[in-house]
Structure formats: C-alpha cells, structure tokens
Amino acid sequence: MPAPVATISLACCLLLAACGSSNTPLDAETRQTIDSIAVVRINVLREQMDTVCNQRRVAELPHLIDSIKQHRMREIQDQLKTVPK
C-alpha cells in the first residue's frame, strides 16, 4: 500500500475507533499518533516540493534571465536613440 493511502487509512481507523461524540477530546496517544503521521507526511512533501522547485529553477531560470536581458537591451537601445550626438 502506498504511503499516502496507508496514512489516510490509519487516520480513518483512528477516527472511526474513537468513542463518544465528535466533541470528545482525543487522548494523548491518539494526538501523538496523528502528530507523528503528519510530521512524516510533511517532511516527505517538503522534499518533493524542494525537488520540483530545483528542477524548475534549472529549467526556467536561464530563459527568464535571457528574457530580462533582451528587454533591458531594448530599453538601452531606445534610450541611446534619444542621446544627442
């Protein structure tokens, strides 16, 4: 079972197994379990996001820099046209 499905399944089991109404506070062990699952998932997602950000930076940054340079060069050329000779 993939990690996200296992995490969701465990969380659902914990919630369904809880006794009492939805207003009943969770016990310390249940809160600790939920916190532990959340920390693991957040760390996995953070690593995935960092990887995607790094890949996009490598792929897109050079194009953005070239575009900015071209725009600035056009601005400079336009300004040079107005300089008295």
MARSEKOL-658272 format. One record per residue (C-alpha): x, y, z. Coordinates in nm, 4 decimals. Each point is the difference from the previous one (the first is absolute). Layout:
<node><X>X</X><Y>Y</Y><Z>Z</Z></node>
...
end
This chain:
<node><X>0.0000</X><Y>0.0000</Y><Z>0.0000</Z></node>
<node><X>0.1467</X><Y>0.3417</Y><Z>-0.0935</Z></node>
<node><X>0.0943</X><Y>0.2268</Y><Z>0.2874</Z></node>
<node><X>-0.2792</X><Y>0.2583</Y><Z>-0.0527</Z></node>
<node><X>-0.2684</X><Y>-0.2696</Y><Z>-0.0103</Z></node>
<node><X>0.1416</X><Y>-0.1682</Y><Z>0.3085</Z></node>
<node><X>0.0097</X><Y>0.3309</Y><Z>0.1841</Z></node>
<node><X>-0.3569</X><Y>0.0849</Y><Z>-0.0926</Z></node>
<node><X>-0.1167</X><Y>-0.3506</Y><Z>0.0889</Z></node>
<node><X>0.1639</X><Y>0.0176</Y><Z>0.3413</Z></node>
<node><X>-0.1474</X><Y>0.3425</Y><Z>0.0673</Z></node>
<node><X>-0.3475</X><Y>-0.1215</Y><Z>-0.0997</Z></node>
<node><X>0.0317</X><Y>-0.3055</Y><Z>0.2236</Z></node>
<node><X>0.1037</X><Y>0.2182</Y><Z>0.2910</Z></node>
<node><X>-0.2910</X><Y>0.2339</Y><Z>-0.0558</Z></node>
<node><X>-0.2550</X><Y>-0.2816</Y><Z>-0.0416</Z></node>
<node><X>0.1302</X><Y>-0.1788</Y><Z>0.3080</Z></node>
<node><X>-0.0371</X><Y>0.3093</Y><Z>0.2159</Z></node>
<node><X>-0.2814</X><Y>-0.0325</Y><Z>0.2519</Z></node>
<node><X>-0.2445</X><Y>0.2732</Y><Z>0.0833</Z></node>
<node><X>-0.1190</X><Y>0.2996</Y><Z>-0.1915</Z></node>
<node><X>0.2083</X><Y>0.2139</Y><Z>-0.2318</Z></node>
<node><X>0.0315</X><Y>0.2485</Y><Z>0.2867</Z></node>
<node><X>0.1884</X><Y>-0.2529</Y><Z>0.2136</Z></node>
<node><X>0.3679</X><Y>0.1029</Y><Z>0.0192</Z></node>
<node><X>0.2587</X><Y>-0.2411</Y><Z>-0.1374</Z></node>
<node><X>0.2195</X><Y>-0.1792</Y><Z>0.2486</Z></node>
<node><X>0.3737</X><Y>0.0691</Y><Z>0.0160</Z></node>
<node><X>0.0993</X><Y>-0.3199</Y><Z>-0.1818</Z></node>
<node><X>-0.2350</X><Y>0.0731</Y><Z>-0.2904</Z></node>
<node><X>0.1239</X><Y>0.3592</Y><Z>-0.0268</Z></node>
<node><X>0.3600</X><Y>-0.1252</Y><Z>0.0051</Z></node>
<node><X>-0.0749</X><Y>-0.2519</Y><Z>-0.2755</Z></node>
<node><X>-0.1686</X><Y>0.2633</Y><Z>-0.2157</Z></node>
<node><X>0.2890</X><Y>0.2417</Y><Z>0.0587</Z></node>
<node><X>0.2553</X><Y>-0.2675</Y><Z>-0.0926</Z></node>
<node><X>-0.1828</X><Y>-0.0845</Y><Z>-0.3227</Z></node>
<node><X>-0.0313</X><Y>0.3684</Y><Z>-0.0872</Z></node>
<node><X>0.3706</X><Y>0.0668</Y><Z>0.0608</Z></node>
<node><X>0.1037</X><Y>-0.2891</Y><Z>-0.2250</Z></node>
<node><X>-0.2349</X><Y>0.1065</Y><Z>-0.2807</Z></node>
<node><X>0.1020</X><Y>0.3661</Y><Z>0.0265</Z></node>
<node><X>0.3681</X><Y>-0.0933</Y><Z>-0.0251</Z></node>
<node><X>-0.0639</X><Y>-0.2197</Y><Z>-0.3051</Z></node>
<node><X>-0.2023</X><Y>0.2733</Y><Z>-0.1694</Z></node>
<node><X>0.2615</X><Y>0.2628</Y><Z>0.0865</Z></node>
<node><X>0.2696</X><Y>-0.2114</Y><Z>-0.1693</Z></node>
<node><X>-0.2208</X><Y>-0.0483</Y><Z>-0.3059</Z></node>
<node><X>-0.0705</X><Y>0.3723</Y><Z>-0.0230</Z></node>
<node><X>0.3696</X><Y>0.0833</Y><Z>0.0340</Z></node>
<node><X>0.0794</X><Y>-0.2416</Y><Z>-0.2823</Z></node>
<node><X>-0.2644</X><Y>0.1518</Y><Z>-0.2273</Z></node>
<node><X>0.1172</X><Y>0.3537</Y><Z>0.0823</Z></node>
<node><X>0.3609</X><Y>-0.0890</Y><Z>-0.0774</Z></node>
<node><X>-0.0980</X><Y>-0.1645</Y><Z>-0.3296</Z></node>
<node><X>-0.2055</X><Y>0.3037</Y><Z>-0.1019</Z></node>
<node><X>0.2814</X><Y>0.2361</Y><Z>0.0981</Z></node>
<node><X>0.2464</X><Y>-0.1889</Y><Z>-0.2197</Z></node>
<node><X>-0.2445</X><Y>-0.0198</Y><Z>-0.2904</Z></node>
<node><X>-0.1585</X><Y>0.3464</Y><Z>0.0101</Z></node>
<node><X>0.2504</X><Y>0.2402</Y><Z>0.1553</Z></node>
<node><X>0.2326</X><Y>0.0246</Y><Z>-0.3025</Z></node>
<node><X>-0.2968</X><Y>0.0852</Y><Z>-0.2248</Z></node>
<node><X>-0.1225</X><Y>0.2630</Y><Z>0.2428</Z></node>
<node><X>0.3443</X><Y>0.1565</Y><Z>0.0242</Z></node>
<node><X>0.0293</X><Y>0.0104</Y><Z>-0.3808</Z></node>
<node><X>-0.3416</X><Y>0.1607</Y><Z>-0.0268</Z></node>
<node><X>0.0881</X><Y>0.2663</Y><Z>0.2577</Z></node>
<node><X>0.3312</X><Y>0.0680</Y><Z>-0.1750</Z></node>
<node><X>-0.1706</X><Y>0.0388</Y><Z>-0.3383</Z></node>
<node><X>-0.2578</X><Y>0.2359</Y><Z>0.1452</Z></node>
<node><X>0.2677</X><Y>0.2092</Y><Z>0.1690</Z></node>
<node><X>0.2089</X><Y>0.0124</Y><Z>-0.3181</Z></node>
<node><X>-0.3021</X><Y>0.1349</Y><Z>-0.1912</Z></node>
<node><X>-0.0487</X><Y>0.2642</Y><Z>0.2699</Z></node>
<node><X>0.3656</X><Y>0.1034</Y><Z>-0.0248</Z></node>
<node><X>-0.0169</X><Y>0.0166</Y><Z>-0.3815</Z></node>
<node><X>-0.3111</X><Y>0.2157</Y><Z>0.0206</Z></node>
<node><X>0.1723</X><Y>0.2329</Y><Z>0.2474</Z></node>
<node><X>0.3090</X><Y>0.0224</Y><Z>-0.2203</Z></node>
<node><X>-0.2191</X><Y>0.1190</Y><Z>-0.2901</Z></node>
<node><X>-0.0936</X><Y>0.3069</Y><Z>0.2036</Z></node>
<node><X>0.3562</X><Y>0.0931</Y><Z>0.1023</Z></node>
<node><X>0.1236</X><Y>0.3110</Y><Z>-0.1873</Z></node>
<node><X>0.2965</X><Y>-0.0612</Y><Z>-0.2265</Z></node>
end
